[in-house]
């Protein structure tokens, strides 16, 4: 019987057309599965905790798959990193609890969105942020970070967020547990969103439309109506480059990763876009 593995990987989304394998490629899944096959893993495909879209980054993407019973996660961890292409890396490979499933066992996720509200984007950050002044619908206005946080905190709670996601995602109740806006310096800010689940483009529509409202391009009453009743708005989908899947949370009894690994992920590169303390 093959042995289950839970694998924590990171990636920079710029070179890839999203996570999920597709004909046009390259994708993270295609690249990861090719590396795993070269490393001797049977080509049965990987199960991710969720998909990220084209250009979105991941500090913590978790995938599960099975390996030959003569192999071990520890041995795989020594072979795999050198086989991964630039832009993808590995943090931890571990044999999980027998009932662990990368997607269905997850109890929540944290995303971080980086946006330049003032000043000049630092060269090392340029591939990983949205520059507000470069967006025509935002360019003429100054956006106060406090106002942005105030608007986003109105979204905290349980609702279907139907006005803020694609129809390809099912309409159902989701809980946004918390939102915070933190300054990173030099006019760069990050929005931290923690929730039980997120629909496709939900973070990008929430952040983009909150920016638009803070800039005066969308009346606050329309923002509130979109949140409270699902009223459709001509919102703004923030750029993919600013978004990072930051952390995936599992129940303690199923979590394959230790608190120490979560606090200081082994193999995670220093520098943008993976900076900052993990969310507890």
C-alpha positions as CSV (number, residue, x, y, z in Angstrom):
1,X,0.0,0.0,0.0
2,X,1.4,3.4,-0.9
3,X,2.3,5.9,1.8
4,X,0.5,9.2,2.1
5,X,2.6,12.4,2.0
6,X,1.7,16.0,3.0
7,X,4.0,18.4,1.2
8,X,4.3,22.1,2.0
9,X,5.5,24.1,-1.0
10,X,6.0,27.8,-1.8
11,X,6.0,29.5,-5.2
12,X,6.2,32.9,-7.0
13,X,3.2,33.0,-9.2
14,X,4.6,35.3,-11.9
15,X,6.1,32.6,-14.2
16,X,3.1,30.3,-14.0
17,X,-0.5,30.3,-15.4
18,X,-1.9,29.5,-12.0
19,X,-1.7,26.3,-10.0
20,X,-4.0,23.9,-11.8
21,X,-2.7,21.9,-14.7
22,X,-3.9,23.2,-18.1
23,X,-3.1,22.7,-21.8
24,X,-1.4,26.1,-22.2
25,X,0.9,25.8,-19.2
26,X,3.3,26.2,-17.5
27,X,1.5,25.7,-14.2
28,X,2.6,25.0,-10.7
29,X,0.9,21.6,-10.7
30,X,2.5,20.6,-14.0
31,X,5.9,21.6,-12.8
32,X,5.6,20.0,-9.4
33,X,4.2,16.7,-10.8
34,X,7.1,16.5,-13.3
35,X,9.6,17.0,-10.6
36,X,7.9,14.4,-8.4
37,X,7.9,11.9,-11.3
38,X,11.7,12.5,-11.8
39,X,12.1,11.9,-8.1
40,X,10.5,8.5,-8.4
41,X,7.0,9.3,-7.3
42,X,4.2,7.4,-9.1
43,X,2.5,9.8,-11.5
44,X,-1.0,9.7,-9.9
45,X,-1.3,13.5,-9.5
46,X,-1.3,15.8,-6.5
47,X,-4.3,17.1,-4.4
48,X,-3.8,20.7,-3.4
49,X,-5.5,22.5,-0.5
50,X,-6.9,24.8,-3.1
51,X,-6.0,26.5,-6.4
52,X,-4.4,29.8,-7.0
53,X,-4.9,31.8,-10.2
54,X,-2.4,33.1,-12.7
55,X,0.2,35.3,-11.1
56,X,-0.8,34.6,-7.5
57,X,1.9,33.6,-5.1
58,X,1.9,31.1,-2.2
59,X,4.0,31.1,0.9
60,X,2.2,27.9,2.0
61,X,0.5,25.6,-0.5
62,X,-0.2,22.2,0.8
63,X,-0.5,19.1,-1.5
64,X,-1.1,15.5,-0.7
65,X,-0.2,12.4,-2.7
66,X,1.2,8.9,-2.2
67,X,4.6,7.4,-2.6
68,X,6.0,3.9,-3.0
69,X,6.0,1.9,0.3
70,X,9.7,1.5,0.0
71,X,10.2,5.3,0.0
72,X,9.8,7.8,2.8
73,X,8.8,11.5,3.0
74,X,12.2,12.2,4.6
75,X,14.0,10.6,1.7
76,X,11.8,12.4,-0.8
77,X,12.6,15.7,0.9
78,X,16.3,15.2,0.2
79,X,15.7,14.5,-3.5
80,X,13.0,16.9,-4.5
81,X,14.3,20.4,-4.0
82,X,17.0,20.2,-6.6
83,X,14.5,19.0,-9.2
84,X,12.0,21.8,-8.8
85,X,12.2,24.7,-11.3
86,X,13.0,28.3,-10.4
87,X,10.1,29.9,-8.6
88,X,9.0,26.8,-6.7
89,X,10.4,25.4,-3.5
90,X,9.7,22.9,-0.7
91,X,9.5,23.5,3.0
92,X,8.4,20.2,4.6
93,X,7.4,16.7,3.5
94,X,5.7,14.6,6.1
95,X,3.6,11.5,6.6
96,X,0.3,12.8,7.8
97,X,-2.5,11.4,9.9
98,X,-4.3,8.6,8.0
99,X,-7.5,10.8,7.6
100,X,-5.6,13.9,6.5
101,X,-6.7,15.5,3.2
102,X,-4.9,18.6,1.9
103,X,-8.2,20.3,0.9
104,X,-11.0,18.8,2.9
105,X,-9.1,18.8,6.2
106,X,-8.4,22.5,6.0
107,X,-10.3,24.6,8.5
108,X,-9.2,28.0,7.3
109,X,-6.7,30.1,5.3
110,X,-4.9,33.4,5.5
111,X,-4.2,35.6,2.5
112,X,-2.0,38.7,2.4
113,X,-2.4,41.4,-0.3
114,X,0.3,44.0,-0.8
115,X,-0.6,47.4,-2.2
116,X,1.6,50.5,-2.7
117,X,-0.5,53.5,-1.5
118,X,2.2,56.1,-1.6
119,X,5.8,56.7,-2.4
120,X,7.7,54.6,-4.9
121,X,7.7,50.8,-5.2
122,X,11.0,49.4,-4.2
123,X,12.7,47.4,-7.0
124,X,12.6,44.1,-4.9
125,X,8.9,44.5,-4.4
126,X,7.8,45.5,-7.9
127,X,6.8,41.9,-9.0
128,X,4.8,41.4,-5.9
129,X,2.6,44.5,-5.3
130,X,-0.3,46.4,-6.8
131,X,0.6,50.1,-7.3
132,X,-2.6,52.1,-6.6
133,X,-1.5,55.0,-8.7
134,X,-1.1,52.7,-11.8
135,X,-4.8,51.7,-11.7
136,X,-6.8,54.3,-13.7
137,X,-9.8,54.1,-11.4
138,X,-7.7,54.8,-8.4
139,X,-4.9,57.1,-9.8
140,X,-6.4,60.6,-9.1
141,X,-7.0,59.9,-5.4
142,X,-5.1,59.5,-2.2
143,X,-6.2,56.4,-0.3
144,X,-5.9,56.5,3.5
145,X,-4.9,53.1,4.9
146,X,-7.1,53.7,7.9
147,X,-10.1,54.3,5.7
148,X,-9.2,51.1,3.7
149,X,-9.1,49.1,6.9
150,X,-12.4,50.6,8.1
151,X,-14.2,49.5,4.9
152,X,-12.7,46.0,4.9
153,X,-13.7,45.5,8.5
154,X,-17.3,46.0,7.4
155,X,-16.8,42.7,5.5
156,X,-15.9,40.7,8.6
157,X,-18.6,38.1,9.5
158,X,-20.5,35.3,7.8
159,X,-22.2,36.0,4.4
160,X,-22.1,34.5,0.9
161,X,-19.9,37.3,-0.6
162,X,-21.8,36.7,-3.9
163,X,-21.0,40.3,-5.1
164,X,-17.3,39.6,-4.6
165,X,-16.6,36.3,-6.4
166,X,-16.9,34.6,-9.7
167,X,-20.1,32.6,-10.6
168,X,-17.8,29.6,-11.1
169,X,-17.6,29.4,-7.3
170,X,-20.6,28.0,-5.5
171,X,-22.8,30.5,-3.7
172,X,-22.6,29.5,0.0
173,X,-21.9,31.0,3.4
174,X,-18.3,31.8,4.1
175,X,-16.8,33.5,7.2
176,X,-14.3,36.3,7.0
177,X,-12.8,36.1,10.5
178,X,-10.6,39.1,10.6
179,X,-9.0,41.8,8.5
180,X,-6.0,44.1,9.3
181,X,-4.0,46.6,7.3
182,X,-0.4,46.9,8.3
183,X,2.3,49.3,7.0
184,X,5.5,47.7,5.6
185,X,7.3,51.0,5.1
186,X,7.9,53.4,2.2
187,X,4.2,53.6,1.4
188,X,3.7,49.9,1.0
189,X,0.9,48.2,3.0
190,X,-0.4,44.7,3.3
191,X,-4.0,43.6,3.9
192,X,-4.2,40.4,6.0
193,X,-7.4,38.5,5.6
194,X,-8.2,35.4,7.7
195,X,-11.2,33.2,7.0
196,X,-12.7,29.7,6.9
197,X,-12.8,29.6,3.1
198,X,-12.5,31.9,0.1
199,X,-14.2,31.8,-3.3
200,X,-12.5,32.5,-6.6
201,X,-11.2,36.1,-6.8
202,X,-12.9,36.9,-3.5
203,X,-9.9,38.5,-1.9
204,X,-9.0,40.4,-5.0
205,X,-12.6,41.8,-5.4
206,X,-12.8,42.6,-1.7
207,X,-9.5,44.5,-1.6
208,X,-9.9,46.1,-5.0
209,X,-13.5,47.3,-4.3
210,X,-12.5,48.6,-0.9
211,X,-9.7,50.6,-2.5
212,X,-12.2,51.9,-5.0
213,X,-14.6,52.9,-2.3
214,X,-11.8,54.5,-0.2
215,X,-10.8,56.5,-3.3
216,X,-14.3,57.8,-3.8
217,X,-15.0,55.8,-7.0
218,X,-17.7,53.7,-5.4
219,X,-20.3,55.1,-2.9
220,X,-20.0,53.6,0.6
221,X,-23.7,52.7,0.5
222,X,-23.1,50.6,-2.6
223,X,-20.2,48.9,-0.8
224,X,-22.4,48.1,2.2
225,X,-25.3,46.9,0.0
226,X,-23.0,44.6,-1.8
227,X,-21.9,43.1,1.5
228,X,-25.2,42.9,3.2
229,X,-27.6,42.0,0.3
230,X,-25.3,40.8,-2.5
231,X,-26.2,43.7,-4.7
232,X,-24.0,43.7,-7.8
233,X,-21.5,46.5,-8.1
234,X,-19.0,47.5,-10.7
235,X,-16.2,46.7,-8.4
236,X,-12.5,46.4,-9.0
237,X,-10.5,43.2,-9.1
238,X,-7.1,43.9,-7.7
239,X,-4.1,42.7,-9.6
240,X,-3.0,39.1,-9.0
241,X,0.7,40.2,-8.4
242,X,-0.2,41.5,-4.9
243,X,-1.8,38.4,-3.6
244,X,-0.1,35.7,-1.5
245,X,-1.7,32.5,-0.1
246,X,0.0,32.9,3.3
247,X,-1.1,30.0,5.5
248,X,-3.4,27.0,5.5
249,X,-4.8,25.9,8.9
250,X,-5.7,22.4,10.0
251,X,-7.2,21.0,13.2
252,X,-4.4,20.3,15.7
253,X,-4.9,16.5,15.6
254,X,-4.5,16.5,11.7
255,X,-1.9,19.2,11.2
256,X,1.1,17.7,9.5
257,X,3.3,20.6,10.5
258,X,4.7,21.7,13.8
259,X,4.3,25.1,15.4
260,X,8.0,25.7,15.0
261,X,7.9,24.9,11.3
262,X,4.9,27.3,10.9
263,X,6.8,30.1,12.8
264,X,10.0,29.6,10.8
265,X,9.4,27.6,7.6
266,X,12.5,25.6,6.6
267,X,13.5,26.3,3.0
268,X,11.4,29.5,2.6
269,X,13.4,32.1,0.8
270,X,14.1,35.5,2.4
271,X,12.9,38.7,0.9
272,X,9.7,39.6,-0.9
273,X,7.0,38.4,-1.1
274,X,7.4,36.1,2.0
275,X,8.0,38.5,4.9
276,X,6.2,39.0,8.2
277,X,5.1,36.9,11.1
278,X,2.7,34.0,10.5
279,X,-0.9,34.4,11.7
280,X,-1.7,32.3,14.7
